[in-house]
Amino acid sequence: MAPLPNSELVQNSLQLYRYLLRCCKQLPEENIRQHYRHAVRQSFKVHADEDNPERIQQIIKRAIEDADWVMNK
C-alpha cells in the first residue's frame, strides 16, 4: 500500500495530524485502523506542549517515515 502523496507538504502539526488520519483510512482492516488512529491521537497528546521548532520538525519527519513504513507493511 503506497503512502499518501504530498507528504513533503506537511509543515505543521495540524497538517501532520490530518495526513496521518488519512493514512489510517487506507489501512485494510477496521481494528488496525482503530489501533493506529488511537496511536496518532495519543502521540499528539504527548507532544502537545512541544515548542522547539527544530524538535517539532524532527517529530514530523519521523511520523511521516513511520506512517510510510506502516503503509508498506
Rosetta blueprint (number, residue, H / E / L):
1 M L
2 A L
3 P L
4 L L
5 P L
6 N L
7 S H
8 E H
9 L H
10 V L
11 Q L
12 N L
13 S H
14 L H
15 Q H
16 L H
17 Y H
18 R H
19 Y H
20 L H
21 L H
22 R H
23 C H
24 C H
25 K H
26 Q L
27 L L
28 P L
29 E L
30 E H
31 N H
32 I H
33 R H
34 Q H
35 H H
36 Y H
37 R H
38 H H
39 A H
40 V H
41 R H
42 Q H
43 S H
44 F H
45 K H
46 V H
47 H L
48 A L
49 D L
50 E L
51 D L
52 N L
53 P H
54 E H
55 R H
56 I H
57 Q H
58 Q H
59 I H
60 I H
61 K H
62 R H
63 A H
64 I H
65 E H
66 D H
67 A H
68 D H
69 W H
70 V H
71 M H
72 N H
73 K L
